Amino acid sequence: MTRILLGLAVLAATTLHAQQPAAPAAQPDPIQTLVGRLDLERYKATIKGLTQFGDRRQGTKRNRDAVDWIEAQLKSYGCPTERVKYDFNPPPPTKAGGGGGGGGQKLDPIIASGEVRSGPGGSRYRGITRRTGVNNDPNAQPDVKLRELNREPATNGARDQVFCTKVGTTRPDEMYIVGAHMDGHGWGDAANDNGSGTALVMELARIFSMPDVQTERTIRFALWNNEETGLNGARAYVEQRAAMQGKEDPPGSGRYPEPRWLGMIQHDMMLWDHGMPRADGTWNPEQRPEADVNIEFQSTAKRADEAMKLAFFFRAANEKYATDYPAAVGPHMTNTDSTPFMDIVPAISLRENERGMHTGAGWNPTWHQPIDVFATFSDKDFRLGLNAAQTTLGAVAQLTNARVK
């Protein structure tokens, strides 16, 4: 009898379990889906495409051709483009070679000491450092074809820069700006400074513009020009468009040519984190194991508190969505295109190194030098840039409430 009762109980429990509805399957994270669409080889190919125009120095045909190419790529992604036009007519340089067509700028010798010295933006130099400069000597470039491609000097005059926009579905009047500068100099092909940042922004524009992707807020993908001459393209954008924020045009249309800025995220040099120079003047040829994505805000900006919160939000996105390299937050954002925005809107920049303490102390031998060419960098380097892309995509997708249909 006991066995019969036990069998009936098991049968009843099995029948009851079969009648219960199955637990719903866990829905995939749409942001993880979008981050998964980033691809190392595609990122590298976009950087390589930019290098066909040499250093893309402002005020040259190769720069104008690069702007046209970038715009064509953005259009092919389905991201509607516009241009900002401005004039660049600086006073003549006061120092010989300042225009970039003459002799090379000599770098100071390696400094190897435990001395702590003040650096830009309140940062400090410690240990082995080296002053930096811009190579202006064409003969320092051993690649004859690249040397000839970069031969045309810059001229003053009219300038163009391109951006494209992903319009939000329910809050089109609010916008995040994701930017990078596309010009370079130094007689290389500007693969790192700043093909790496430009390609990152273009890849994000491609993914967010896919037909199955929706965002509640608007995202603008901007490729600044004339960064190397003093952030002139970003400054022109702010001067021309800051007052247009949030204005519907025409009234009642639901169209906002310049949505209200919620944040500005800049990307400037994404590939090289090999550590400080050695005492003998050489550098580690491999990406260092402790390499990271540096997220910076400027502690002296009027919107510093909000920018700091934005920076740590990006750090959290890195922890969740980046595959290889962690992120670190620092307070010394400087000398990049987020600077003209930083008193108006929370602004941050993503980089390979801290701008003052590392890059400014000579930690990157490719910076403005002839060896800033695609072949200099390994997949470990390119993967650091890809991790920065994963970080920004993950953060901006959350901020704009991105969804995959």
C-alpha positions as CSV (number, residue, x, y, z in Angstrom):
1,M,0.0,0.0,0.0
2,T,2.8,2.4,0.9
3,R,4.4,1.9,-2.6
4,I,1.0,2.6,-4.2
5,L,0.5,5.8,-2.3
6,L,4.1,6.9,-3.0
7,G,3.6,6.2,-6.7
8,L,0.3,8.2,-6.8
9,A,2.1,11.2,-5.1
10,V,4.9,11.2,-7.6
11,L,2.3,11.0,-10.4
12,A,0.4,13.9,-9.0
13,A,3.5,16.0,-8.6
14,T,4.6,15.2,-12.1
15,T,1.2,16.1,-13.5
16,L,1.1,19.4,-11.6
17,H,4.6,20.3,-12.8
18,A,3.6,19.6,-16.4
19,Q,0.6,21.9,-16.0
20,Q,2.7,24.9,-14.9
21,P,3.7,27.3,-17.6
22,A,7.3,27.2,-18.5
23,A,9.4,30.1,-17.2
24,P,9.9,32.8,-19.9
25,A,13.3,32.7,-21.5
26,A,15.7,35.5,-20.4
27,Q,15.6,38.3,-22.9
28,P,19.0,39.1,-24.4
29,D,20.5,42.4,-23.4
30,P,20.0,44.7,-26.4
31,I,23.1,46.7,-25.5
32,Q,25.2,43.6,-25.4
33,T,23.8,42.7,-28.8
34,L,24.9,46.1,-30.2
35,V,28.4,45.9,-28.6
36,G,28.7,42.4,-30.1
37,R,28.4,44.0,-33.6
38,L,31.7,45.7,-33.1
39,D,34.5,43.8,-34.9
40,L,38.2,44.2,-34.7
41,E,38.9,43.6,-38.3
42,R,36.2,46.1,-39.4
43,Y,37.7,48.7,-37.0
44,K,41.1,48.1,-38.4
45,A,39.8,48.3,-42.0
46,T,38.2,51.7,-41.3
47,I,41.5,53.0,-39.9
48,K,43.3,51.7,-42.9
49,G,40.8,53.4,-45.2
50,L,41.6,56.7,-43.5
51,T,45.4,56.3,-44.0
52,Q,45.0,56.3,-47.8
53,F,44.9,60.1,-47.4
54,G,48.2,60.3,-45.6
55,D,48.2,62.6,-42.5
56,R,45.0,64.4,-43.6
57,R,46.6,67.7,-42.7
58,Q,44.0,70.5,-42.6
59,G,44.1,73.0,-45.5
60,T,45.2,70.4,-48.1
61,K,43.5,68.4,-50.9
62,R,44.2,65.2,-49.0
63,N,42.2,66.6,-46.0
64,R,39.3,67.6,-48.3
65,D,39.3,64.2,-49.9
66,A,39.3,62.5,-46.5
67,V,36.2,64.6,-45.5
68,D,34.5,63.5,-48.7
69,W,35.4,59.9,-48.0
70,I,34.2,60.0,-44.4
71,E,30.9,61.5,-45.5
72,A,30.4,58.9,-48.2
73,Q,31.0,56.1,-45.6
74,L,28.5,57.7,-43.1
75,K,25.9,57.9,-45.9
76,S,26.4,54.3,-46.8
77,Y,25.6,53.4,-43.2
78,G,22.2,55.2,-43.5
79,C,23.3,58.1,-41.2
80,P,22.2,61.4,-42.7
81,T,25.1,63.9,-43.0
82,E,25.6,67.6,-42.7
83,R,28.6,69.9,-42.8
84,V,29.8,72.7,-40.7
85,K,31.7,75.4,-42.7
86,Y,34.1,77.9,-41.3
87,D,37.2,79.9,-42.3
88,F,40.6,79.4,-40.9
89,N,42.9,82.4,-41.3
90,P,45.4,82.4,-38.5
91,P,48.2,85.0,-38.2
92,P,51.5,84.0,-39.8
93,P,53.8,81.8,-37.6
94,T,56.4,83.7,-35.6
95,K,59.0,80.9,-35.4
96,A,60.9,79.4,-38.3
97,G,59.4,76.1,-39.3
98,G,56.2,76.8,-37.4
99,G,54.1,76.3,-40.5
100,G,55.2,72.7,-40.8
101,G,57.1,72.9,-44.1
102,G,60.6,73.3,-42.9
103,G,63.1,71.7,-40.7
104,G,62.3,69.1,-38.1
105,Q,61.7,69.9,-34.4
106,K,64.3,68.4,-32.2
107,L,63.2,66.3,-29.2
108,D,64.9,66.9,-25.9
109,P,66.9,64.0,-24.4
110,I,65.4,61.4,-22.1
111,I,65.1,62.6,-18.5
112,A,65.6,59.7,-16.1
113,S,65.0,60.6,-12.5
114,G,62.6,60.4,-9.6
115,E,61.9,64.1,-9.9
116,V,58.3,65.2,-9.8
117,R,57.5,68.2,-12.0
118,S,54.3,70.1,-12.8
119,G,52.6,69.2,-16.1
120,P,49.7,70.5,-18.2
121,G,46.3,70.5,-16.5
122,G,47.7,70.0,-13.0
123,S,49.2,66.6,-13.8
124,R,52.7,65.5,-12.7
125,Y,55.7,64.0,-14.4
126,R,57.6,61.4,-12.6
127,G,60.4,59.0,-13.6
128,I,61.6,58.7,-17.2
129,T,60.1,61.4,-19.3
130,R,60.8,63.1,-22.7
131,R,59.6,66.3,-24.1
132,T,57.3,66.0,-27.2
133,G,57.1,67.9,-30.5
134,V,55.8,67.8,-34.0
135,N,58.0,66.4,-36.7
136,N,58.1,69.0,-39.6
137,D,60.9,67.3,-41.5
138,P,59.6,65.4,-44.6
139,N,62.9,63.5,-44.9
140,A,62.2,61.9,-41.6
141,Q,59.6,59.8,-43.4
142,P,61.4,56.9,-45.1
143,D,58.3,55.8,-47.1
144,V,58.8,57.8,-50.4
145,K,55.2,57.3,-51.5
146,L,53.8,58.6,-48.1
147,R,56.3,61.4,-48.1
148,E,55.1,62.6,-51.5
149,L,51.4,62.2,-50.5
150,N,52.0,64.5,-47.5
151,R,54.1,67.0,-49.5
152,E,51.3,69.6,-50.2
153,P,51.5,72.3,-47.5
154,A,48.5,73.6,-45.7
155,T,46.9,76.8,-46.9
156,N,44.4,79.1,-45.1
157,G,40.8,79.5,-46.1
158,A,37.5,77.8,-46.1
159,R,37.1,74.6,-44.1
160,D,34.5,71.8,-43.9
161,Q,33.8,69.1,-41.3
162,V,31.1,66.5,-41.4
163,F,28.7,65.0,-38.9
164,C,25.8,62.6,-39.1
165,T,22.8,62.2,-36.8
166,K,20.7,59.3,-35.3
167,V,17.4,61.0,-34.4
168,G,15.7,59.8,-31.2
169,T,12.2,58.4,-31.4
170,T,10.6,59.9,-28.3
171,R,13.1,62.6,-27.2
172,P,14.6,63.9,-30.4
173,D,15.2,67.3,-28.8
174,E,17.9,65.8,-26.5
175,M,21.3,64.8,-27.8
176,Y,24.7,63.3,-27.0
177,I,27.6,64.3,-29.2
178,V,30.2,61.6,-29.9
179,G,33.3,63.1,-31.6
180,A,36.8,62.7,-32.9
181,H,39.1,64.8,-35.0
182,M,40.0,63.5,-38.4
183,D,43.1,65.7,-39.2
184,G,46.7,65.0,-38.4
185,H,50.3,66.0,-39.0
186,G,53.8,64.9,-38.5
187,W,54.5,63.2,-41.9
188,G,53.0,59.8,-41.0
189,D,49.6,58.6,-42.0
190,A,47.9,59.6,-38.7
191,A,46.7,56.1,-38.0
192,N,46.7,56.7,-34.2
193,D,46.3,60.5,-34.1
194,N,43.6,60.4,-34.9
195,G,42.5,57.7,-37.4
196,S,41.9,55.5,-34.3
197,G,39.4,57.9,-32.8
198,T,37.8,58.8,-36.2
199,A,37.3,55.1,-37.1
200,L,35.8,54.5,-33.6
201,V,33.2,57.2,-34.1
202,M,32.4,56.0,-37.6
203,E,31.9,52.4,-36.4
204,L,29.5,53.6,-33.7
205,A,27.6,55.6,-36.4
206,R,27.4,52.4,-38.5
207,I,26.0,50.3,-35.7
208,F,23.5,52.9,-34.3
209,S,22.3,53.6,-37.9
210,M,21.3,49.9,-38.5
211,P,17.6,49.7,-39.5
212,D,16.8,47.5,-36.4
213,V,18.2,49.9,-33.9
214,Q,16.2,52.6,-32.1
215,T,17.2,55.2,-29.6
216,E,14.9,57.4,-27.6
217,R,17.4,60.3,-27.6
218,T,19.4,61.7,-30.5
219,I,23.1,60.9,-31.1
220,R,25.3,63.0,-33.2
221,F,28.6,61.6,-34.7
222,A,31.0,64.5,-35.4
223,L,34.4,64.3,-37.1
224,W,36.1,67.6,-36.3
225,N,38.7,69.3,-38.6
226,N,41.6,71.6,-37.6
227,E,42.1,70.0,-34.1
228,E,45.9,70.1,-34.6
229,T,45.8,73.9,-35.2
230,G,44.0,74.7,-31.9
231,L,40.6,72.8,-31.8
232,N,39.3,75.2,-34.5
233,G,36.7,72.9,-35.9
234,A,35.1,72.1,-32.6
235,R,35.2,75.8,-31.6
236,A,33.4,76.7,-34.9
237,Y,30.7,74.1,-34.1
238,V,30.1,75.6,-30.6
239,E,30.1,79.1,-31.9
240,Q,27.7,78.4,-34.7
241,R,25.3,76.0,-33.1
242,A,25.3,76.4,-29.3
243,A,22.5,79.1,-29.5
244,M,20.4,76.8,-31.7
245,Q,20.0,74.1,-29.0
246,G,16.5,72.7,-28.4
247,K,14.8,75.0,-31.0
248,E,12.2,73.3,-33.1
249,D,12.5,74.3,-36.8
250,P,10.1,74.8,-38.3
251,P,7.9,75.2,-35.2
252,G,5.5,72.3,-34.7
253,S,7.5,70.0,-37.0
254,G,9.1,67.9,-34.3
255,R,12.5,68.6,-36.0
256,Y,15.4,69.9,-34.0
257,P,18.4,70.9,-36.1
258,E,20.4,71.2,-32.9
259,P,18.9,69.2,-30.0
260,R,19.8,70.2,-26.5
261,W,23.2,68.9,-25.6
262,L,23.3,66.4,-22.7
263,G,26.9,65.4,-23.0
264,M,29.9,65.5,-25.3
265,I,32.3,62.5,-25.6
266,Q,35.6,62.9,-27.4
267,H,38.0,60.2,-28.7
268,D,41.6,61.2,-29.3
269,M,44.4,58.6,-29.8
270,M,43.2,55.2,-28.8
271,L,45.9,52.6,-29.6
272,W,49.2,53.1,-27.7
273,D,49.7,52.2,-24.1
274,H,53.2,50.7,-23.9
275,G,54.4,52.6,-20.7
276,M,57.1,55.2,-20.2
277,P,60.2,55.3,-22.3
278,R,63.2,53.3,-21.1
279,A,66.3,55.0,-19.8
280,D,68.1,54.3,-23.1
281,G,65.4,56.1,-25.1
282,T,63.7,53.0,-26.5
283,W,60.1,51.9,-25.8
284,N,58.5,48.6,-25.0
285,P,57.3,47.3,-28.4
286,E,54.4,45.4,-26.8
287,Q,51.2,46.8,-25.3
288,R,51.7,46.6,-21.6
289,P,49.6,44.1,-19.6
290,E,48.2,46.9,-17.4
291,A,47.1,49.0,-20.4
292,D,43.7,50.7,-19.9
293,V,41.2,53.1,-21.5
294,N,41.7,56.5,-19.9
295,I,38.4,58.5,-19.4
296,E,39.1,62.1,-18.5
297,F,37.1,65.1,-17.4
298,Q,38.4,68.6,-16.6
299,S,38.2,69.5,-12.9
300,T,38.3,73.2,-13.6
301,A,35.3,73.2,-16.0
302,K,32.1,74.8,-15.0
303,R,30.3,71.5,-15.5
304,A,33.0,69.4,-13.8
305,D,30.8,67.7,-11.3
306,E,28.4,66.5,-14.0
307,A,31.3,65.5,-16.2
308,M,32.8,63.5,-13.4
309,K,29.6,61.6,-13.0
310,L,29.5,61.0,-16.8
311,A,33.1,59.7,-16.7
312,F,32.3,57.2,-14.0
313,F,29.2,56.1,-15.8
314,F,31.4,55.3,-18.8
315,R,33.8,53.4,-16.5
316,A,30.9,51.3,-15.3
317,A,29.9,50.6,-18.9
318,N,33.5,49.5,-19.6
319,E,33.3,47.0,-16.7
320,K,30.1,45.6,-18.2
321,Y,30.8,45.6,-21.9
322,A,34.5,45.8,-22.6
323,T,36.2,42.5,-23.4
324,D,39.9,43.1,-22.6
325,Y,41.0,46.3,-21.1
326,P,39.7,48.1,-18.0
327,A,39.1,51.9,-17.7
328,A,40.5,54.5,-15.4
329,V,39.0,58.0,-14.7
330,G,41.2,61.1,-14.4
331,P,40.5,64.8,-13.8
332,H,42.9,66.4,-16.4
333,M,41.1,66.4,-19.7
334,T,42.9,68.9,-21.9
335,N,44.1,69.7,-25.5
336,T,41.3,68.0,-27.3
337,D,38.0,68.8,-28.9
338,S,35.8,68.3,-25.8
339,T,37.5,71.5,-24.3
340,P,35.3,74.0,-26.2
341,F,32.2,72.2,-24.8
342,M,33.2,71.7,-21.2
343,D,31.7,74.9,-19.7
344,I,28.4,74.4,-21.6
345,V,27.8,70.7,-21.2
346,P,29.3,67.7,-19.3
347,A,32.3,66.8,-21.5
348,I,34.7,63.9,-21.3
349,S,37.4,62.4,-23.5
350,L,38.5,58.8,-24.0
351,R,42.2,58.2,-24.7
352,E,45.0,55.6,-24.7
353,N,46.9,57.5,-21.9
354,E,46.4,60.3,-19.5
355,R,46.9,63.4,-21.6
356,G,49.1,65.3,-19.2
357,M,50.9,62.8,-17.1
358,H,51.5,60.2,-19.8
359,T,51.2,61.6,-23.4
360,G,52.6,65.0,-22.3
361,A,55.5,63.3,-20.7
362,G,56.6,61.6,-23.9
363,W,55.1,58.1,-23.3
364,N,54.0,57.8,-27.0
365,P,56.8,57.9,-29.6
366,T,54.2,57.9,-32.4
367,W,52.6,61.2,-31.4
368,H,53.1,63.7,-34.3
369,Q,55.9,61.6,-35.6
370,P,56.6,59.8,-39.0
371,I,56.1,56.3,-37.3
372,D,52.4,57.1,-36.7
373,V,51.5,54.7,-39.5
374,F,49.2,51.7,-39.7
375,A,52.0,49.1,-39.7
376,T,53.4,50.4,-36.4
377,F,50.5,48.9,-34.4
378,S,49.7,45.4,-33.5
379,D,46.4,43.7,-32.9
380,K,46.9,44.3,-29.1
381,D,47.0,48.0,-29.9
382,F,44.0,48.0,-32.2
383,R,42.1,46.0,-29.6
384,L,42.6,48.8,-27.0
385,G,40.8,51.1,-29.4
386,L,38.1,48.5,-29.9
387,N,37.6,48.3,-26.1
388,A,37.2,52.1,-26.1
389,A,34.5,51.7,-28.7
390,Q,32.8,49.0,-26.6
391,T,32.9,51.4,-23.7
392,T,31.4,54.3,-25.5
393,L,28.8,52.2,-27.3
394,G,27.7,50.5,-24.1
395,A,27.4,53.9,-22.2
396,V,25.7,55.9,-25.0
397,A,23.3,53.0,-25.7
398,Q,22.2,53.1,-22.0
399,L,22.0,56.9,-22.0
400,T,19.8,57.0,-25.1
401,N,17.8,53.9,-24.1
402,A,18.8,52.0,-27.3
403,R,16.7,49.0,-28.4
404,V,17.0,46.3,-31.1
405,K,13.7,45.8,-32.9
